[in-house]
Amino acid sequence: MNYISTRGAIAPIGFKDAVMMGLATDGGLLLPETIPALGRNTLESWQSLSYQDLAFNVISLFADDIPAQDLKDLIDRSYATFSHPEITPVVEKDGVYILELFHGPTLAFKDVALQLLGNLFEYLLKERGEKMNIVGATSGDTGSAAIYGVRGKDKINIFILHPHGKTSPVQALQMTTVLDPNVHNIAARGTFDDCQNIVKSLFSDLPFKEKYSLGAVNSINWARVLAQVVYYFYAYFRVAALFGQEVVFSVPTGNFGDIFAGYVAKRMGLPIRRLILATNENNILSRFINGGDYSLGDVVATVSPSMDIQLASNFERYVYYLFGENPARVREAFAALPTKGRIDFTEAEMEKVRDEFLSRSVNEDETIATIAAFHRETGYILDPHTAVGVKAALELVQDGTPAVCLATAHPAKFAEAVVRAVGFEPSRPTSLEGIEALPSRCDVLDADRDAIKAFIEKKAL
Ligand SMILES: *Cc1c(COP(=O)(O)O)cnc(C)c1O
């Protein structure tokens, strides 16, 4: 399987090189040259596979340059750190299916991808005799998941930028209490978008990227999207009463990474009627789906901070397909975006979008009310991100199609919002017990590209 760029200006590369490249060197995002379409027989034969076996079947289609036994080992080691035997179990509450993606070491869905990516990096660096300096931006959950993915690993240093004071206290502690010498936390005085723009700009600084062998962990890395495709299959097989029945997935969305994985699963032939794109007040993607309006606004802080994003970096991958796999048009649209502030779509394109997606923006009061009502009716506590998706699904799916809501974080990570909704703290899983009392390490810097570049140069491998 070869990989190409959404902007069309790189020669095709294999999976291993795509993982190491992160952002395409032409500024675009890497995608497989073709997405395999699976027949009904193949899909039916996957129905009762364990999570790990299913992951092997899905991932090996896209990663055919890693020997089968090595890939199996990588997958098994990656999911051995999860605390639930099913890895991503589905629970049913009052007719709503909750796909629990938070049983990994940092209690959010990003562990599913980053445990695998950390092991893949280690494997590939060893094979190549190389080193890597990972640089990433986080609105909260990516950072800790990435840090846990690579802490203590040989030949890897990790630099994680987070917006100072804009993550939940537990999110910050999960990052800053990891004291392995290869882990560097940078709290930047700015927004998540500032952090992400600095990271993007460092990656497009090619001499710097080469000299320090920069590696990406944010959701622009294709391996992350790929790892996430697996749980759409896993959940479908738990929920569909018979094969071929259509389901809907509701996905709380920030960077369009998780929902793009669902889109890939749909293109592979999984019977997904529609994907529900749920946003908080940072609703550029909802405005796009509901009215064709993709114009940048300002970032607002919300109770679901991991979705406080305007520039959704994975959106370009979807636009590539929406534009009929025409890289010249993608290049033009995204090159003009920073100055123009918007991308325009044709009516025919918007019709296609509406056939594939539904969307709802859920505000803070609705999020808190949803956590409260769901708890009252089912006894189950939703985290605020998951609640955004549940609220959207309850409103938009009324025809009896089974709705699977992705539970992207454990409620204990966002205790403040939960307390506002139900009046008490959700019980903490063992990994969070006493975290406030642990020693921590973090550098606070201005959200200034050159200052951050200098800091990285000082500490890099
Ligand atoms: C990252 C994150 C999201 C958003 O996922 P994207 O892939 O950026 O769309 C939603 N919920 C939680 C808890 C997250 O950590």
The ligand as a Gaussian input file, in Angstrom:
#p B3LYP/6-31G(d) Opt

LIG

0 1
 C       -9.106000      14.662000      21.236000
 C      -10.431000      14.479000      21.869000
 C      -11.613000      14.687000      21.137000
 C      -11.592000      15.157000      19.702000
 O      -11.026000      14.213000      18.839000
 P      -10.523000      14.643000      17.380000
 O       -9.865000      13.459000      16.823000
 O       -9.597000      15.801000      17.591000
 O      -11.748000      15.051000      16.644000
 C      -12.811000      14.434000      21.768000
 N      -12.863000      14.022000      23.054000
 C      -11.753000      13.838000      23.788000
 C      -11.892000      13.408000      25.203000
 C      -10.506000      14.043000      23.215000
 O       -9.410000      13.848000      23.939000

